[in-house]
Amino acid sequence: MSHFDPPVDGPDVRPGVVSNASDRFSISRRTLLGALGGGVLAALQPTPAAGQTDDYWTVVAIPDTQKYAEKERLISYAIDQTDWIADNVDSESIRFVTHEGDLVENGSKEDEWDRIDGTMSTLDGVVPYSTLPGNHDWADTNDKSSSVENYAAYFGPERFDDYSWYGGSGPRAEGLNSYQLFSAGDYDFLHLALEWEPSGTVDDDATPLGWAQSVLEDYPDRPTILTTHSYLRDDGSRASNSQDDSDEGNPGEVVWQDLIEPNPQIFLVLNGHWHEEDGEYHQVSENAAGEPVYEVVADYQDRSDGGNGWLRLVQFHPGGGDEAPDRIQFRTYSPSLGGYENGGDSEFAFDLDFDARFDPAASEGTRTSFQQGVDGYDGTVDTNLREADPESSDRTASTVTVDTNDPQNSENRAQALLRFDDIVGDADGQISSQATVQSATLTVETIDEGDGAAVHRMLSEWRADDTWTSMDGGIQADGSEAATTPDAKTGSVASGSTRIDVTDSVKRWADGAANYGWAFLPLGDDGWDFETAEGETPPTLTVRYVDDADGSPADGSDESLAGDADGDGDVDGDDVEQMQRYVNGDDVTIDRDAADVDDDGDVDIGDIVTVADSAGGS
């Protein structure tokens, strides 16, 4: 049985916790807490959970909100939930929010959809999040053959398409199943949001289960959280019988056997729906690879006022474990009540090794990070190029702006340049000059959300005191100043840490290409601001690599044929074409040693001309 710890008088001042309960929640309402599943009132706030660390990040799970949406007088609980999430994105390091389904009680009633739409809109542009339809979100409850028109109208793909973290939906156009990509700590995650009792088979990608399997196969290296509506019951068993009146749905046990157990990248399964006991339960199962899968159900709709606003906070604590290096800590919190619920299924933890579970390749290589002022590194260079102020240098500014309309209504562009010098070499902390780069991530601290940028590898030199004018009217992604193809496009960017995959650039620099950093070219007129090396949170470049100490070519030969960029054993027009694409920034792989015919450590126009002459005479 669960117990609730009410707040003491005044604000909650424990680190990482914000109490923002509305005044409308009176003392008389809080005296009802004794009815919360037989809860026992405690006199003081709960102490911080064992194993908590300062550098944790959080995933928030929102259980069934159907009762709040059904009645106007209860929607304030859902409003408090999303308000609290938005207010605490930074303080709680909230990286993702997942709704467990049953957004509404009656899927055919638009007034309920209007209420929950207004509530969830608080998260738009603030934090990545997902929704999925529960059995009550169909027009006819428990009938998957009935209409999902309202769900699609309010929470279909069009709601999320503009966000870079939104991967897509399928297999139906209504977006009942979707996936999201987000990053937290040093890891890149996949999230799958699957409809109530996803139907079909894993070998048919025209069905929800088959679509989900295809997404997993597209992202095999991403640790995965799966949220669905009905899966684990609150009595500890997986649902074994379908509740779908149309006989289309697959119960939880089928989803486990066919999708979750065979795919070891799925490490956490979250669901709602079941409230026959106390509305919560957790267990650990073993998948086909012998690895743990953490299964957690939460549904508080039978509690007072349809759930009293309880949320699940899933906190990832590096270094917080006892039985293993790290810890996933679950806590149950109500913004409306301003306190936590404790007890065996309300507050619990799983200890594991994050690197081993989330990034197995990490144990095979080396990870190094570069950030201004950390471990003696001082090689970060950045500046802003502003068309509206073409002669000014922003080399000492604490933030930069990327925008097509700076200042507003001027239609003047603002671009940013960023570089990490001296990252490749043989000194401690550098990327080995004989390394194979596995991944590289640039993390910047966003202080003003916006449309984001295309991040292009720079091909020409620049200085911190350069201006719009000195760079001849800003940066052009023309294959000369900057690569034509960007390393990444951020899409719309929310406040907080923004992670950008820059593996291609760092691979090239490790292979000997000149490191001129990146140009951030705006994607829209809603300006994006992030902190520079002079800011409170300077940009960080994190690289994972394997040191190839022998420096031998991959085929085992002693040396490459000069000019044979594509490695097919001869020098011809194909090599010239590949080298041109490489210099232009296209996503192609070449033998850099062979392509660098003038042996100056880089592949450039001079090498292309030499190889073209050689190919023409062969």
WOUR-V99093 format. One record per residue. N is the residue number from 1. RES is the residue in three letters. SS is DSSP state (helix for helix, strand for strand, loop for the rest). PSI is psi in whole degrees, -180 to 180 (NA if undefined). OMEGA is omega in whole degrees, 0 to 359 (none if undefined). Layout:
BEGIN
N/RES/SS/PSI/OMEGA
N/RES/SS/PSI/OMEGA
END
This chain:
BEGIN
1/MET/loop/148/183
2/SER/loop/156/177
3/HIS/strand/149/183
4/PHE/strand/134/175
5/ASP/strand/108/182
6/PRO/loop/160/180
7/PRO/loop/149/170
8/VAL/loop/170/178
9/ASP/loop/141/180
10/GLY/loop/178/184
11/PRO/loop/153/175
12/ASP/loop/120/186
13/VAL/loop/10/177
14/ARG/loop/145/182
15/PRO/loop/137/174
16/GLY/loop/3/182
17/VAL/loop/133/177
18/VAL/loop/129/176
19/SER/loop/116/182
20/ASN/loop/37/180
21/ALA/loop/136/183
22/SER/loop/150/178
23/ASP/loop/-22/183
24/ARG/loop/-13/176
25/PHE/loop/97/190
26/SER/loop/170/177
27/ILE/helix/-37/181
28/SER/helix/-36/177
29/ARG/helix/-41/184
30/ARG/helix/-23/177
31/THR/helix/-12/178
32/LEU/helix/-5/185
33/LEU/helix/-21/178
34/GLY/helix/-17/179
35/ALA/helix/3/183
36/LEU/loop/79/177
37/GLY/loop/34/180
38/GLY/loop/21/185
39/GLY/loop/151/178
40/VAL/loop/129/181
41/LEU/strand/134/175
42/ALA/strand/160/187
43/ALA/loop/-23/187
44/LEU/loop/166/174
45/GLN/loop/151/175
46/PRO/loop/146/174
47/THR/loop/156/178
48/PRO/loop/141/183
49/ALA/loop/145/178
50/ALA/loop/142/178
51/GLY/loop/0/179
52/GLN/loop/140/177
53/THR/loop/163/185
54/ASP/loop/-24/186
55/ASP/loop/33/180
56/TYR/loop/163/169
57/TRP/strand/164/193
58/THR/strand/139/164
59/VAL/strand/131/181
60/VAL/strand/130/175
61/ALA/strand/126/177
62/ILE/strand/111/177
63/PRO/loop/177/185
64/ASP/loop/125/180
65/THR/loop/15/191
66/GLN/helix/-39/182
67/LYS/helix/-34/178
68/TYR/helix/-42/182
69/ALA/helix/-28/185
70/GLU/helix/-35/187
71/LYS/loop/131/181
72/GLU/helix/-37/184
73/ARG/helix/-16/182
74/LEU/helix/-10/185
75/ILE/helix/-19/180
76/SER/helix/-29/178
77/TYR/helix/-45/179
78/ALA/helix/-38/177
79/ILE/helix/-44/178
80/ASP/helix/-37/180
81/GLN/helix/-54/184
82/THR/helix/-31/174
83/ASP/helix/-44/181
84/TRP/helix/-43/179
85/ILE/helix/-50/182
86/ALA/helix/-38/181
87/ASP/helix/-21/187
88/ASN/loop/18/178
89/VAL/loop/-43/182
90/ASP/loop/-48/186
91/SER/loop/-31/179
92/GLU/loop/5/181
93/SER/loop/51/181
94/ILE/strand/119/184
95/ARG/strand/-19/180
96/PHE/strand/150/177
97/VAL/strand/132/180
98/THR/strand/129/175
99/HIS/strand/134/188
100/GLU/loop/10/175
101/GLY/loop/171/193
102/ASP/loop/61/174
103/LEU/loop/-36/182
104/VAL/loop/168/177
105/GLU/loop/-39/183
106/ASN/loop/106/187
107/GLY/loop/-15/181
108/SER/loop/-4/186
109/LYS/loop/113/185
110/GLU/helix/-28/180
111/ASP/helix/-34/177
112/GLU/helix/-41/178
113/TRP/helix/-37/178
114/ASP/helix/-42/182
115/ARG/helix/-49/185
116/ILE/helix/-28/175
117/ASP/helix/-46/179
118/GLY/helix/-35/180
119/THR/helix/-50/183
120/MET/helix/-23/180
121/SER/helix/-21/177
122/THR/helix/-27/183
123/LEU/helix/-13/184
124/ASP/loop/125/179
125/GLY/loop/2/182
126/VAL/loop/-43/183
127/VAL/loop/144/175
128/PRO/loop/139/179
129/TYR/strand/164/180
130/SER/strand/155/169
131/THR/loop/165/175
132/LEU/loop/153/181
133/PRO/loop/130/170
134/GLY/loop/-180/184
135/ASN/helix/-26/179
136/HIS/helix/-8/182
137/ASP/helix/-9/168
138/TRP/loop/157/181
139/ALA/loop/-40/175
140/ASP/loop/115/183
141/THR/loop/136/178
142/ASN/loop/21/180
143/ASP/loop/99/182
144/LYS/loop/-11/177
145/SER/loop/-7/180
146/SER/loop/179/188
147/SER/loop/143/170
148/VAL/loop/27/184
149/GLU/helix/-42/182
150/ASN/helix/-42/177
151/TYR/helix/-47/182
152/ALA/helix/-37/182
153/ALA/helix/-36/184
154/TYR/helix/-34/187
155/PHE/helix/26/177
156/GLY/loop/-177/185
157/PRO/helix/-32/183
158/GLU/helix/-26/180
159/ARG/helix/-29/190
160/PHE/loop/-9/191
161/ASP/loop/-29/185
162/ASP/loop/-4/183
163/TYR/strand/133/183
164/SER/loop/-27/182
165/TRP/loop/-11/181
166/TYR/strand/115/185
167/GLY/strand/-37/181
168/GLY/strand/-177/182
169/SER/strand/169/179
170/GLY/strand/-180/348
171/PRO/loop/-13/179
172/ARG/loop/157/183
173/ALA/loop/-21/184
174/GLU/loop/-13/178
175/GLY/loop/35/181
176/LEU/loop/-24/177
177/ASN/strand/139/184
178/SER/strand/167/174
179/TYR/strand/153/183
180/GLN/strand/152/178
181/LEU/strand/126/178
182/PHE/strand/162/182
183/SER/strand/147/178
184/ALA/strand/144/185
185/GLY/loop/-130/178
186/ASP/loop/21/191
187/TYR/strand/152/177
188/ASP/strand/123/187
189/PHE/strand/155/168
190/LEU/strand/137/174
191/HIS/strand/131/176
192/LEU/strand/126/175
193/ALA/strand/111/186
194/LEU/loop/138/181
195/GLU/loop/163/174
196/TRP/loop/127/179
197/GLU/loop/66/182
198/PRO/loop/130/188
199/SER/loop/176/173
200/GLY/loop/-163/181
201/THR/loop/157/185
202/VAL/loop/-17/180
203/ASP/loop/9/178
204/ASP/loop/99/185
205/ASP/loop/4/171
206/ALA/loop/2/177
207/THR/loop/160/181
208/PRO/helix/-44/180
209/LEU/helix/-42/179
210/GLY/helix/-37/176
211/TRP/helix/-44/179
212/ALA/helix/-41/178
213/GLN/helix/-39/180
214/SER/helix/-35/177
215/VAL/helix/-44/178
216/LEU/helix/-39/180
217/GLU/helix/-27/177
218/ASP/helix/-24/182
219/TYR/loop/62/188
220/PRO/loop/-21/184
221/ASP/loop/3/182
222/ARG/loop/122/172
223/PRO/strand/142/194
224/THR/strand/133/168
225/ILE/strand/131/179
226/LEU/strand/126/174
227/THR/strand/132/173
228/THR/loop/177/187
229/HIS/loop/-52/182
230/SER/loop/121/181
231/TYR/loop/-78/178
232/LEU/strand/130/176
233/ARG/loop/160/180
234/ASP/loop/9/171
235/ASP/loop/2/176
236/GLY/loop/-1/178
237/SER/loop/153/172
238/ARG/strand/146/178
239/ALA/loop/127/184
240/SER/loop/-14/180
241/ASN/loop/136/179
242/SER/loop/142/174
243/GLN/loop/5/183
244/ASP/loop/119/181
245/ASP/loop/-22/181
246/SER/loop/-2/179
247/ASP/loop/28/177
248/GLU/loop/-29/193
249/GLY/loop/154/173
250/ASN/loop/126/178
251/PRO/loop/173/186
252/GLY/helix/-39/182
253/GLU/helix/-37/177
254/VAL/helix/-41/178
255/VAL/helix/-40/177
256/TRP/helix/-54/187
257/GLN/helix/-38/188
258/ASP/helix/-31/187
259/LEU/helix/-49/190
260/ILE/helix/-51/183
261/GLU/loop/-41/182
262/PRO/loop/-11/184
263/ASN/loop/96/188
264/PRO/loop/-13/180
265/GLN/loop/-19/177
266/ILE/strand/115/183
267/PHE/strand/-16/183
268/LEU/strand/132/177
269/VAL/strand/126/181
270/LEU/strand/141/175
271/ASN/strand/166/176
272/GLY/loop/-136/169
273/HIS/loop/-48/190
274/TRP/loop/127/182
275/HIS/loop/39/181
276/GLU/loop/-28/177
277/GLU/loop/-103/180
278/ASP/loop/5/177
279/GLY/loop/11/179
280/GLU/strand/148/178
281/TYR/strand/157/174
282/HIS/strand/151/178
283/GLN/strand/167/177
284/VAL/strand/127/176
285/SER/strand/164/180
286/GLU/strand/128/181
287/ASN/loop/-176/185
288/ALA/loop/-22/179
289/ALA/loop/4/180
290/GLY/loop/16/181
291/GLU/loop/153/182
292/PRO/strand/144/171
293/VAL/strand/123/183
294/TYR/strand/122/186
295/GLU/strand/127/189
296/VAL/strand/128/176
297/VAL/strand/142/175
298/ALA/strand/123/176
299/ASP/loop/111/188
300/TYR/loop/20/188
301/GLN/loop/-21/178
302/ASP/loop/-3/176
303/ARG/loop/175/179
304/SER/helix/140/178
305/ASP/helix/36/175
306/GLY/helix/14/176
307/GLY/loop/-9/177
308/ASN/loop/21/173
309/GLY/loop/21/182
310/TRP/strand/135/175
311/LEU/strand/158/170
312/ARG/strand/122/175
313/LEU/strand/116/180
314/VAL/strand/104/187
315/GLN/strand/127/181
316/PHE/strand/116/185
317/HIS/strand/99/173
318/PRO/loop/133/179
319/GLY/loop/10/185
320/GLY/loop/4/186
321/GLY/loop/162/173
322/ASP/loop/-50/182
323/GLU/loop/-13/177
324/ALA/loop/168/187
325/PRO/loop/-33/190
326/ASP/strand/174/186
327/ARG/strand/140/166
328/ILE/strand/116/184
329/GLN/strand/127/176
330/PHE/strand/132/175
331/ARG/strand/150/183
332/THR/strand/119/190
333/TYR/strand/142/175
334/SER/strand/112/175
335/PRO/loop/-33/181
336/SER/loop/-38/181
337/LEU/loop/-16/176
338/GLY/loop/29/181
339/GLY/strand/176/181
340/TYR/strand/154/170
341/GLU/strand/134/177
342/ASN/strand/174/187
343/GLY/loop/167/191
344/GLY/loop/-38/181
345/ASP/loop/6/177
346/SER/loop/-29/180
347/GLU/loop/114/184
348/PHE/strand/172/185
349/ALA/strand/155/172
350/PHE/strand/129/177
351/ASP/strand/136/180
352/LEU/strand/173/176
353/ASP/loop/109/184
354/PHE/helix/-47/182
355/ASP/helix/-46/183
356/ALA/helix/-35/184
357/ARG/helix/-37/186
358/PHE/helix/-25/185
359/ASP/loop/71/183
360/PRO/helix/-31/181
361/ALA/helix/-20/183
362/ALA/helix/-34/182
363/SER/helix/-14/182
364/GLU/helix/-8/184
365/GLY/loop/-161/182
366/THR/strand/141/176
367/ARG/strand/131/176
368/THR/strand/149/181
369/SER/strand/150/178
370/PHE/strand/121/177
371/GLN/strand/133/183
372/GLN/loop/127/177
373/GLY/loop/-1/181
374/VAL/loop/127/180
375/ASP/loop/35/175
376/GLY/loop/4/181
377/TYR/loop/133/180
378/ASP/loop/33/186
379/GLY/loop/12/180
380/THR/strand/130/180
381/VAL/strand/135/179
382/ASP/strand/160/176
383/THR/strand/166/177
384/ASN/strand/135/173
385/LEU/strand/118/186
386/ARG/strand/120/180
387/GLU/helix/-32/181
388/ALA/helix/-19/180
389/ASP/helix/68/196
390/PRO/loop/-17/183
391/GLU/loop/-5/186
392/SER/loop/144/176
393/SER/loop/138/180
394/ASP/loop/35/187
395/ARG/loop/-24/182
396/THR/loop/4/181
397/ALA/loop/149/181
398/SER/loop/-11/177
399/THR/strand/160/172
400/VAL/strand/157/180
401/THR/strand/138/174
402/VAL/strand/119/191
403/ASP/strand/151/172
404/THR/loop/3/186
405/ASN/loop/68/186
406/ASP/loop/116/357
407/PRO/loop/174/186
408/GLN/loop/139/178
409/ASN/loop/12/180
410/SER/loop/-21/185
411/GLU/loop/22/174
412/ASN/loop/145/183
413/ARG/loop/152/172
414/ALA/strand/127/180
415/GLN/strand/160/178
416/ALA/strand/149/175
417/LEU/strand/140/182
418/LEU/strand/137/181
419/ARG/strand/145/172
420/PHE/strand/107/182
421/ASP/loop/156/171
422/ASP/loop/45/180
423/ILE/loop/-17/180
424/VAL/strand/132/180
425/GLY/loop/-168/184
426/ASP/loop/8/178
427/ALA/loop/161/177
428/ASP/loop/135/178
429/GLY/loop/-14/178
430/GLN/loop/161/172
431/ILE/strand/128/182
432/SER/loop/141/179
433/SER/loop/-9/177
434/GLN/loop/35/187
435/ALA/strand/151/166
436/THR/strand/113/183
437/VAL/strand/127/178
438/GLN/strand/-41/180
439/SER/strand/154/176
440/ALA/strand/130/183
441/THR/strand/129/174
442/LEU/strand/127/179
443/THR/strand/123/176
444/VAL/strand/152/181
445/GLU/strand/110/180
446/THR/strand/126/179
447/ILE/strand/-13/176
448/ASP/strand/111/182
449/GLU/loop/155/180
450/GLY/strand/-163/185
451/ASP/loop/-10/175
452/GLY/loop/-161/188
453/ALA/strand/159/164
454/ALA/strand/129/186
455/VAL/strand/107/185
456/HIS/strand/138/174
457/ARG/strand/128/179
458/MET/strand/140/180
459/LEU/loop/-2/182
460/SER/loop/158/183
461/GLU/loop/153/173
462/TRP/loop/161/181
463/ARG/loop/162/181
464/ALA/loop/-25/181
465/ASP/loop/13/176
466/ASP/loop/156/181
467/THR/loop/177/177
468/TRP/loop/-41/182
469/THR/loop/-46/182
470/SER/loop/-24/176
471/MET/loop/19/173
472/ASP/loop/51/177
473/GLY/loop/38/178
474/GLY/loop/-176/184
475/ILE/loop/135/176
476/GLN/loop/131/176
477/ALA/loop/73/189
478/ASP/loop/9/182
479/GLY/loop/-2/178
480/SER/loop/-56/176
481/GLU/loop/-44/179
482/ALA/strand/154/180
483/ALA/loop/142/181
484/THR/loop/-35/180
485/THR/loop/125/181
486/PRO/loop/153/170
487/ASP/loop/-38/183
488/ALA/strand/156/167
489/LYS/strand/124/187
490/THR/loop/-27/191
491/GLY/loop/-168/180
492/SER/strand/136/187
493/VAL/strand/132/177
494/ALA/loop/163/178
495/SER/loop/151/181
496/GLY/strand/-163/182
497/SER/strand/130/177
498/THR/strand/121/183
499/ARG/strand/136/185
500/ILE/strand/129/179
501/ASP/strand/113/181
502/VAL/loop/30/184
503/THR/helix/-42/184
504/ASP/helix/-46/180
505/SER/helix/-48/185
506/VAL/helix/-35/174
507/LYS/helix/-45/181
508/ARG/helix/-42/180
509/TRP/helix/-40/178
510/ALA/helix/-28/179
511/ASP/loop/-2/175
512/GLY/loop/-6/178
513/ALA/loop/151/179
514/ALA/loop/136/181
515/ASN/loop/104/175
516/TYR/loop/11/177
517/GLY/loop/-150/186
518/TRP/strand/153/168
519/ALA/strand/133/176
520/PHE/strand/106/183
521/LEU/strand/130/191
522/PRO/strand/148/177
523/LEU/loop/-7/181
524/GLY/loop/-177/186
525/ASP/loop/8/171
526/ASP/loop/100/190
527/GLY/loop/144/178
528/TRP/strand/126/179
529/ASP/strand/133/174
530/PHE/strand/162/186
531/GLU/strand/148/180
532/THR/loop/-172/177
533/ALA/loop/-21/179
534/GLU/loop/-3/181
535/GLY/loop/179/180
536/GLU/loop/-34/179
537/THR/loop/89/182
538/PRO/loop/156/176
539/PRO/loop/149/179
540/THR/strand/133/173
541/LEU/strand/119/181
542/THR/strand/127/186
543/VAL/strand/134/171
544/ARG/strand/135/183
545/TYR/strand/161/173
546/VAL/strand/132/182
547/ASP/strand/111/178
548/ASP/loop/85/191
549/ALA/loop/-32/184
550/ASP/loop/-16/176
551/GLY/loop/16/183
552/SER/loop/150/174
553/PRO/loop/153/185
554/ALA/loop/-28/182
555/ASP/loop/1/177
556/GLY/loop/-4/179
557/SER/loop/166/183
558/ASP/loop/-31/181
559/GLU/loop/163/180
560/SER/loop/155/175
561/LEU/loop/122/182
562/ALA/loop/126/179
563/GLY/loop/-13/182
564/ASP/loop/72/187
565/ALA/loop/-32/182
566/ASP/loop/-1/173
567/GLY/loop/26/182
568/ASP/loop/7/174
569/GLY/loop/-4/176
570/ASP/loop/171/180
571/VAL/loop/117/184
572/ASP/loop/-169/182
573/GLY/helix/-27/178
574/ASP/helix/-37/178
575/ASP/helix/-41/179
576/VAL/helix/-45/181
577/GLU/helix/-44/180
578/GLN/helix/-41/180
579/MET/helix/-39/178
580/GLN/helix/-44/179
581/ARG/helix/-39/179
582/TYR/helix/-47/180
583/VAL/helix/-32/179
584/ASN/loop/-7/177
585/GLY/loop/9/179
586/ASP/loop/159/182
587/ASP/loop/78/178
588/VAL/loop/156/178
589/THR/loop/130/178
590/ILE/loop/163/171
591/ASP/loop/101/186
592/ARG/helix/-36/179
593/ASP/helix/-41/180
594/ALA/helix/-37/183
595/ALA/helix/-26/181
596/ASP/loop/71/188
597/VAL/loop/-24/178
598/ASP/loop/2/172
599/ASP/loop/40/178
600/ASP/loop/9/177
601/GLY/loop/3/181
602/ASP/loop/158/174
603/VAL/loop/118/186
604/ASP/loop/-170/184
605/ILE/helix/-38/180
606/GLY/helix/-41/178
607/ASP/helix/-40/180
608/ILE/helix/-44/180
609/VAL/helix/-44/181
610/THR/helix/-45/180
611/VAL/helix/-37/178
612/ALA/helix/-42/178
613/ASP/helix/-42/181
614/SER/helix/-43/181
615/ALA/helix/-36/181
616/GLY/helix/-26/182
617/GLY/loop/2/183
618/SER/loop/NA/none
END
